[in-house]
Amino acid sequence: MSDSLRRTVFHDLHVELGAKMVPFAGYDMPVQYPMGVMAEHLHTRAQAGLFDVSHMGQVTLHGPDVALALERLVPVALAELKDGRQRYAMFTDAAGGILDDLMVANRGDHLFVVVNAACKADDIAHMRANLPGITVTEHSGRALLALQGPGAEGALATLIPAVADMRFMDVATHAWDGADLWISRSGYTGEDGFEISVPHSHAVEFARALLALEAVAPIGLGARDSLRLEAGLCLYGHDIDITTTPVEAALNWAIQKSRRTDGARAGGFPGADVILPQLTDGALRRRVGLLPETRAPMREGTALFADTTAADPVGHVTSGAFGPTLQAPMSMGYVPESLCTPGTRLYGEVRGKRMPVVVAALPFRPAQFKR
């Protein structure tokens, strides 16, 4: 391990549990445990998987009209986000590109924001520079766990019974062993589950209490990636970045009516002059699902062609893996709008050979959220 890599508060626990550690977003993180990626994926789909996501940034925003202030940086409606609710959002730049995607929770007198690990320093600087009058505080003394799967509610409720009353995208603070846990009913696997912010002082003890439950197993980055890909969810730096707009990324659903053209608070965010016309007229390209017709996964960077003899690619793959639940390879990528229709056959170039792949609707596996 490089000395420059950071460690989460769970590092020693990961090693104790036999994790294979790898560099990820500047941190030394578990990619898998002895169970293996395939079994970890299937365990999460069947029971409950515990993920260390403490490398992500946890930030609170305090100040007058804080939701309206943050709307100046995102194309998402936050002013009407109710107390105790959370919403997906993205920071955009002047060209409409995505600087990062994030979760925003209304916690009454302030907002709680979770951002990606690789972007958190830039995100915090971006908010501090562009939100005058708003206090931006990073909570580096808190860990973040994700408990995902159909057994997540039952497992967490044995420690905190009140979580059973939460619905998808609810947020609440609950006490455990004298510590305040900031809990959201959300995650990034397509499964029902929770994300739990825990003070460092209680983090390892709390994780051990969850892992002592029969349904709960530790899960690494490898299974996290195949789970979120089956769920059709974007990974920043791969499926979305500053070269992709929210419309190109098929994230239209995340932009509410009030922020669109003719909405009550239309525009006013970076890149609005690019994104709003795309919402009305469409973009030239779009993120789609892709199902290879062979057993070989088509991974990030695979060029996509309209036929077996075309000289120039029409698109490319941004994520690809074998789907343990699908029992088939799966990918996501960008293709021209004219080729986005599910069932369209394209060809991905793998090791010099053009292999057939079919455009598919996302997600590959329906979400199991508790609504």
C-alpha angles and dihedrals in degrees: 000000000000114000087229094065116103123227130218120226088260095059096107090045091053090052091045089053091054099253122170103233124213137172112266127168090338095311135102100240138173113257093181144345128224090279088069132229097279094051092042090054093049092044090056091050091049104033130352133311124199116214129189105223095160091124088075120094121257114198135171124205120205128180146086115316088354095169092053089046093054090048087071088070101040135048090226129104109246102153091077095042104122126232108273095024133109133206138192115243142163136216111232133196131222091273092053093255121143114252092184141327120238147169120245122197127190106223097178106260096025146019125252114209129191116198135180119277097236092050103037098099091050092043093053091047089048092053094044091050096046105034105068112190093022121110110223113198126182113210101213091160094069129081124213125218129183118207109192137177142059090291094052096094094049093046097048092042090062087066099029111020094188093070089076088074094056121103130205110301095010115137127200143158116239130177123238122177091339096311128111111235118199103215131186125182095230143087142159106260102078088249130112109263151111142264112214126196109205130183111250088241090067103024103100093040090051093048091050090051090055094044090052088066115095095233096052126086130169113255129198138211094272094064091038088061096049091044095052091044092054086050091053092239122152124243111212113240090028113045095018134026140131090303093060127068122212090252093051087049090053091242094131089122089068093060109080125214094254092065096045128088109299091012123133091259101019119177123339094133129103111281095014091137088060102036100044095055089047090054089056102035103024130242128271092246137021141197111254140174117256128200114195113219092218128060092252113101116232105224135199113305097026108145117232123215132191092229142354096273104039113126098211128051119241095205146335143241118255100182132013139167144136111281109224092196093043091043086218139084117270137185143177125214148143124272134163116281090247089063098045098095112116110252094036109138119224133165127239119204108231118176090338096312127107107232123190119250129174126218109242137188118257137269101046088205123031116249119255099207121154103238 
